[in-house]
Amino acid sequence: MVRKLKYHEQKLLRRLELVSWEAAGGSLAEVKALRRYRLGRREDYVQYKALARTVRALARRLRDLGPASAAFRARCAAALLEKLYGLGLVSSRRSLAVCENLSAAAFCRRRLPCLLVKLRMAQNLRHAVTFVEQGHVRVGPEVVTDPALLVPRAVEDFVTWVDASRLRQKVLDYNQERDDFDLAA
């Protein structure tokens, strides 16, 4: 017979599922990435790793095509590089070598909270995730509450505060740019 767990022991084991512990373990690098980029779900990181692996395999296949299909290879490589550059995953459109080095961290860096830190709208990722989850941020006309949103380059300039957000009002007050019309509303 096993003794009943004390309250603090139950609290420690609350998040641990002993049945699938081995399968859910993951590697140390995965845990570090989850902490570094403040990923709420491990499945997101697994999906980013799978996408990066697929892109690397596609780049390798395009690189290994024979000389008979040079025009096809150039056209497909340009399309792949354009797509990845538009998503913000690679920094240049020059060669397939940048596609072969694509990692899951590139996808993590394009998430909305990471861009909020990059745009200096938040001090750190913890605050950025909180702002997004509380509904203080919009991308274009839409209010976003999912921190897993991947923001492409074209939409990066349209990340702003929601009009009714208290954070936006504080920023405008600090910069002394708040309009009297906004005070009445």
Buried (B, 14 or more C-beta within 10 A) or exposed (E): EEEEEEEEEEEEEEEEEEEEEEEEEEEEEBEEBBEEBBBEEBEBBEBBBEBBEEBBEBBEEBBEBEEEEEEEBEEBBEEBBEEBBEBBBBEEBEEBEBBBEBBBBBBBBBBBBBBBBBEEBBEEBEBBBBBBBEEBBBBEEEBBEEBBBBBEEEBBEEBBBBEEBEBBBEBBEEEEEBEEEBEEE
